[in-house]
Amino acid sequence: MPNERKKLLLRLDPAVHDAIARWAGDELRSTNAQIEMLLRRALTDAGRMPDRASRMRGRGRPRKDDSGETSESTE
């Protein structure tokens, strides 16, 4: 499977998790997507983002094309 996602158990302070969850809600992202966005931003700012990293999918649900199939939106 190409680009199989890695699973990770992450332990966070409850107050930090709540703040990230609120921020994610404000930006219409899941908490998981918000954490990934923040990690990607930190990697980019530090000059450590790997060239081979795939792009994040756009916010919200994938759009449906004319055939009724879902496709990932690009943002």
C-alpha positions as CSV (number, residue, x, y, z in Angstrom):
1,M,0.0,0.0,0.0
2,P,1.6,3.3,-1.0
3,N,1.7,6.0,1.7
4,E,0.4,3.8,4.5
5,R,-0.1,6.0,7.5
6,K,2.0,5.3,10.7
7,K,0.1,4.8,13.9
8,L,1.4,6.5,17.1
9,L,0.3,6.5,20.7
10,L,0.8,10.0,22.0
11,R,0.5,11.0,25.6
12,L,-0.4,14.6,26.2
13,D,-1.3,16.7,29.1
14,P,-5.1,17.0,29.2
15,A,-5.0,20.8,29.1
16,V,-2.7,20.7,26.0
17,H,-5.0,18.2,24.3
18,D,-8.1,20.3,25.0
19,A,-6.3,23.4,23.6
20,I,-5.3,21.6,20.4
21,A,-8.8,20.1,20.1
22,R,-10.4,23.6,20.3
23,W,-7.9,25.0,17.8
24,A,-8.6,22.1,15.5
25,G,-12.4,22.7,15.7
26,D,-11.9,26.4,14.9
27,E,-10.0,25.4,11.7
28,L,-12.4,22.5,10.8
29,R,-9.7,19.9,11.3
30,S,-9.7,16.7,13.4
31,T,-7.4,16.8,16.4
32,N,-5.1,14.3,14.7
33,A,-4.9,16.5,11.5
34,Q,-4.1,19.6,13.7
35,I,-1.3,17.8,15.4
36,E,0.1,16.6,12.1
37,M,-0.2,20.2,10.7
38,L,1.7,21.5,13.7
39,L,4.4,18.9,13.4
40,R,4.8,19.6,9.7
41,R,5.1,23.4,10.4
42,A,7.7,22.8,13.0
43,L,9.7,20.5,10.7
44,T,9.5,23.1,7.9
45,D,10.5,26.0,10.2
46,A,13.5,23.9,11.4
47,G,14.5,23.0,7.8
48,R,13.9,19.3,8.6
49,M,10.9,18.5,6.4
50,P,11.8,15.5,4.3
51,D,11.4,16.0,0.5
52,R,9.7,12.6,0.3
53,A,6.9,13.6,2.7
54,S,3.5,13.5,1.0
55,R,1.2,16.6,1.1
56,M,-1.5,16.8,3.7
57,R,-5.0,16.4,2.4
58,G,-7.2,19.5,2.4
59,R,-9.5,20.4,5.3
60,G,-13.0,18.9,5.6
61,R,-14.5,15.8,3.9
62,P,-13.2,14.7,0.5
63,R,-15.2,16.0,-2.3
64,K,-17.5,13.7,-4.3
65,D,-16.9,13.6,-8.1
66,D,-19.7,13.2,-10.7
67,S,-19.6,9.4,-10.3
68,G,-20.4,9.6,-6.6
69,E,-16.9,8.5,-5.7
70,T,-15.0,10.5,-3.1
71,S,-11.8,12.2,-4.1
72,E,-9.3,14.0,-1.9
73,S,-9.4,17.8,-2.2
74,T,-6.3,19.8,-2.6
75,E,-5.8,23.0,-0.6
